Structures are given as structure tokens and as C-alpha cells.
């Protein structure tokens, strides 16, 4: 008996196309937000260390915006890492 006719004829699903562009956009905004956040902290720390007469004004909307973007990018990264392990 020949095994040629016993092959599975069901089509295989196409391979994954890679990372969607929206994921890269979220990652880019998250990295940008983290860079702005870190440089703001370093700039403020440098001003405090260089001069005693420094006052600062913390912008709540800016912290919410940059913190939210960093949280979104980090959460998306963790979610995608866990999806790949299943």
C-alpha cells in the first residue's frame, strides 16, 4: 500500500506577518516619553545641585501624559511577551 495518497491535504495557515505597525508606534511613543521623563528629572536635579535659588513647577498633565504613554508601552510589551509563550 502506498503512503502517497495518505498525505494531509488541509492547507497550512500562513506564517505570522510580524509585528504590526501600531505596536511599533506605541513602543516609539513610550521610548520618547521615557526619554523626556528622564531628561526632565536630570535637568531638574542639575538645576537644584548648581543653584540654591531654584523653584520648580510640576505639570500634572505632563506627568499623566508621559507616565501614561510609558505605562501603555510597558504594558503592551509585557502583554505581547506573555502571548508568545502560550
MDAnalysis code that builds the backbone (N, CA, C; Angstrom):
import MDAnalysis as mda
import numpy as np

u = mda.Universe.empty(258, n_residues=86, atom_resindex=np.repeat(np.arange(86), 3), trajectory=True)
u.add_TopologyAttr("name", ["N", "CA", "C"] * 86)
u.add_TopologyAttr("resid", np.arange(1, 87))
u.add_TopologyAttr("resname", ["UNK", "UNK", "UNK", "UNK", "UNK", "UNK", "UNK", "UNK", "UNK", "UNK", "UNK", "UNK", "UNK", "UNK", "UNK", "UNK", "UNK", "UNK", "UNK", "UNK", "UNK", "UNK", "UNK", "UNK", "UNK", "UNK", "UNK", "UNK", "UNK", "UNK", "UNK", "UNK", "UNK", "UNK", "UNK", "UNK", "UNK", "UNK", "UNK", "UNK", "UNK", "UNK", "UNK", "UNK", "UNK", "UNK", "UNK", "UNK", "UNK", "UNK", "UNK", "UNK", "UNK", "UNK", "UNK", "UNK", "UNK", "UNK", "UNK", "UNK", "UNK", "UNK", "UNK", "UNK", "UNK", "UNK", "UNK", "UNK", "UNK", "UNK", "UNK", "UNK", "UNK", "UNK", "UNK", "UNK", "UNK", "UNK", "UNK", "UNK", "UNK", "UNK", "UNK", "UNK", "UNK", "UNK"])
u.atoms.positions = np.array([
    [0.830, -1.159, 0.000],
    [0.000, 0.000, 0.000],
    [0.887, 1.238, 0.000],
    [0.538, 2.216, -0.802],
    [1.330, 3.430, -0.934],
    [0.886, 4.479, 0.077],
    [1.852, 5.220, 0.581],
    [1.517, 6.268, 1.543],
    [1.356, 7.630, 0.869],
    [1.488, 7.692, -0.463],
    [1.354, 8.968, -1.169],
    [-0.056, 9.535, -1.052],
    [-1.043, 8.726, -1.087],
    [-2.425, 9.189, -1.011],
    [-2.857, 9.509, 0.403],
    [-2.054, 9.178, 1.396],
    [-2.439, 9.386, 2.783],
    [-1.990, 10.741, 3.339],
    [-1.409, 11.584, 2.516],
    [-0.952, 12.893, 2.995],
    [-2.143, 13.790, 3.335],
    [-1.922, 14.643, 4.314],
    [-2.962, 15.564, 4.748],
    [-3.089, 16.686, 3.721],
    [-4.258, 16.905, 3.197],
    [-4.490, 17.905, 2.154],
    [-5.006, 19.238, 2.711],
    [-5.109, 19.366, 4.031],
    [-5.596, 20.629, 4.591],
    [-4.523, 21.701, 4.440],
    [-4.932, 22.894, 4.025],
    [-3.938, 23.962, 3.840],
    [-3.386, 24.428, 5.185],
    [-2.121, 24.740, 5.176],
    [-1.475, 25.243, 6.383],
    [-1.743, 26.740, 6.498],
    [-1.904, 27.225, 7.721],
    [-2.117, 28.673, 7.867],
    [-0.845, 29.429, 7.483],
    [-1.008, 30.636, 6.936],
    [0.179, 31.408, 6.555],
    [0.976, 31.809, 7.799],
    [2.269, 31.967, 7.654],
    [3.081, 32.383, 8.805],
    [2.706, 33.800, 9.240],
    [2.978, 34.088, 10.482],
    [2.678, 35.423, 11.019],
    [3.465, 36.483, 10.255],
    [2.836, 37.611, 10.035],
    [3.444, 38.668, 9.230],
    [4.450, 39.502, 10.010],
    [4.566, 39.297, 11.291],
    [5.492, 40.090, 12.095],
    [4.740, 41.033, 13.007],
    [5.458, 41.974, 13.544],
    [4.878, 42.929, 14.487],
    [4.109, 44.001, 13.728],
    [2.854, 44.239, 14.118],
    [2.070, 45.297, 13.448],
    [2.675, 46.677, 13.688],
    [2.405, 47.581, 12.763],
    [2.982, 48.924, 12.836],
    [2.482, 49.684, 14.060],
    [1.230, 49.460, 14.460],
    [0.704, 50.189, 15.620],
    [1.466, 49.837, 16.889],
    [1.990, 48.618, 16.965],
    [2.781, 48.235, 18.130],
    [4.080, 49.025, 18.156],
    [4.720, 49.171, 16.999],
    [5.959, 49.948, 16.924],
    [5.710, 51.412, 17.244],
    [4.549, 51.940, 16.846],
    [4.214, 53.333, 17.147],
    [4.063, 53.522, 18.660],
    [3.369, 52.585, 19.315],
    [3.212, 52.665, 20.772],
    [4.564, 52.551, 21.455],
    [5.413, 51.632, 20.993],
    [6.757, 51.497, 21.565],
    [7.556, 52.789, 21.389],
    [7.472, 53.395, 20.213],
    [8.224, 54.627, 19.949],
    [7.758, 55.754, 20.866],
    [6.437, 55.898, 21.029],
    [5.929, 56.927, 21.937],
    [6.333, 56.634, 23.376],
    [6.361, 55.376, 23.756],
    [6.788, 55.015, 25.104],
    [8.251, 55.342, 25.353],
    [9.095, 55.067, 24.373],
    [10.519, 55.384, 24.497],
    [10.719, 56.897, 24.530],
    [9.991, 57.625, 23.681],
    [10.063, 59.081, 23.690],
    [9.623, 59.632, 25.047],
    [8.531, 59.115, 25.580],
    [8.037, 59.570, 26.884],
    [9.055, 59.285, 27.981],
    [9.654, 58.103, 27.945],
    [10.661, 57.762, 28.962],
    [11.870, 58.682, 28.864],
    [12.297, 58.982, 27.639],
    [13.445, 59.877, 27.462],
    [13.130, 61.276, 27.979],
    [11.957, 61.802, 27.665],
    [11.565, 63.122, 28.147],
    [11.486, 63.130, 29.665],
    [10.911, 62.082, 30.225],
    [10.769, 61.969, 31.678],
    [12.134, 61.950, 32.362],
    [13.044, 61.127, 31.856],
    [14.377, 61.004, 32.460],
    [15.167, 62.302, 32.302],
    [15.143, 62.891, 31.109],
    [15.878, 64.135, 30.909],
    [15.304, 65.272, 31.746],
    [14.011, 65.285, 31.959],
    [13.404, 66.303, 32.818],
    [13.886, 66.148, 34.257],
    [13.932, 64.914, 34.722],
    [14.417, 64.670, 36.084],
    [15.891, 65.054, 36.204],
    [16.709, 64.683, 35.224],
    [18.129, 65.028, 35.261],
    [18.341, 66.545, 35.193],
    [17.570, 67.214, 34.338],
    [17.684, 68.661, 34.217],
    [17.310, 69.347, 35.530],
    [16.229, 68.898, 36.142],
    [15.793, 69.471, 37.419],
    [16.816, 69.193, 38.520],
    [17.328, 67.970, 38.553],
    [18.347, 67.636, 39.563],
    [19.601, 68.480, 39.362],
    [20.007, 68.692, 38.128],
    [21.171, 69.541, 37.851],
    [20.949, 70.971, 38.281],
    [19.740, 71.487, 38.072],
    [19.432, 72.848, 38.492],
    [19.462, 72.965, 40.009],
    [18.936, 71.976, 40.695],
    [18.960, 72.004, 42.163],
    [20.381, 71.911, 42.705],
    [21.218, 71.118, 42.065],
    [22.588, 70.953, 42.543],
    [23.460, 72.167, 42.230],
    [23.153, 72.887, 41.165],
    [24.004, 74.003, 40.764],
    [23.632, 75.325, 41.415],
    [22.415, 75.469, 41.885],
    [21.972, 76.744, 42.428],
    [21.004, 76.505, 43.580],
    [21.066, 77.359, 44.562],
    [20.176, 77.216, 45.711],
    [18.835, 77.905, 45.505],
    [18.743, 78.815, 44.556],
    [17.523, 79.585, 44.326],
    [16.667, 78.999, 43.195],
    [16.409, 77.735, 43.235],
    [15.656, 77.086, 42.167],
    [14.271, 76.736, 42.681],
    [13.278, 77.131, 41.924],
    [11.913, 76.706, 42.218],
    [11.446, 75.860, 41.050],
    [10.576, 74.938, 41.320],
    [10.097, 74.080, 40.240],
    [8.580, 74.047, 40.246],
    [8.053, 73.900, 39.090],
    [6.614, 73.749, 38.913],
    [6.385, 72.413, 38.219],
    [5.679, 71.547, 38.882],
    [5.419, 70.227, 38.320],
    [4.101, 70.279, 37.561],
    [4.153, 69.931, 36.294],
    [2.965, 69.931, 35.459],
    [2.268, 68.579, 35.581],
    [1.126, 68.590, 36.218],
    [0.369, 67.341, 36.403],
    [-0.066, 66.738, 35.069],
    [-0.585, 67.539, 34.117],
    [-0.955, 66.926, 32.826],
    [0.237, 66.279, 32.112],
    [1.412, 66.894, 32.231],
    [2.595, 66.319, 31.580],
    [2.973, 64.987, 32.225],
    [2.923, 64.937, 33.547],
    [3.256, 63.678, 34.227],
    [2.249, 62.596, 33.862],
    [0.968, 62.964, 33.810],
    [-0.063, 61.984, 33.438],
    [0.144, 61.517, 31.999],
    [0.427, 62.450, 31.089],
    [0.629, 62.097, 29.685],
    [1.840, 61.195, 29.501],
    [2.998, 61.627, 29.973],
    [4.223, 60.841, 29.768],
    [4.180, 59.534, 30.567],
    [3.659, 59.605, 31.781],
    [3.531, 58.379, 32.571],
    [2.570, 57.394, 31.935],
    [1.466, 57.914, 31.385],
    [0.506, 57.045, 30.705],
    [1.094, 56.389, 29.468],
    [1.854, 57.163, 28.689],
    [2.489, 56.588, 27.500],
    [3.521, 55.519, 27.868],
    [4.283, 55.781, 28.927],
    [5.258, 54.772, 29.361],
    [4.552, 53.522, 29.875],
    [3.473, 53.706, 30.626],
    [2.713, 52.569, 31.138],
    [2.076, 51.775, 30.004],
    [1.527, 52.474, 29.023],
    [0.913, 51.802, 27.878],
    [1.943, 50.983, 27.104],
    [3.097, 51.569, 26.831],
    [4.137, 50.856, 26.087],
    [4.673, 49.673, 26.888],
    [4.906, 49.872, 28.182],
    [5.395, 48.771, 29.017],
    [4.367, 47.668, 29.156],
    [3.110, 48.042, 29.341],
    [2.050, 47.036, 29.435],
    [1.875, 46.261, 28.144],
    [1.947, 46.952, 27.015],
    [1.846, 46.275, 25.721],
    [3.008, 45.313, 25.523],
    [4.204, 45.733, 25.915],
    [5.373, 44.869, 25.770],
    [5.213, 43.599, 26.616],
    [4.778, 43.771, 27.869],
    [4.578, 42.605, 28.748],
    [3.474, 41.711, 28.202],
    [2.375, 42.298, 27.750],
    [1.260, 41.509, 27.211],
    [1.691, 40.701, 25.983],
    [2.455, 41.335, 25.084],
    [2.910, 40.618, 23.886],
    [3.908, 39.528, 24.232],
    [4.747, 39.749, 25.243],
    [5.700, 38.708, 25.670],
    [4.957, 37.498, 26.227],
    [3.901, 37.744, 26.993],
    [3.148, 36.630, 27.574],
    [2.315, 35.908, 26.523],
    [1.858, 36.625, 25.490],
    [1.092, 35.987, 24.418],
    [1.977, 35.026, 23.622],
    [3.247, 35.334, 23.490],
    [4.165, 34.489, 22.732],
    [4.500, 33.192, 23.423],
    [4.299, 33.121, 24.723],
    [4.638, 31.910, 25.481],
    [3.530, 30.884, 25.500],
    [2.378, 31.259, 25.004],
    [1.238, 30.331, 25.016],
    [1.270, 29.398, 23.862],
])
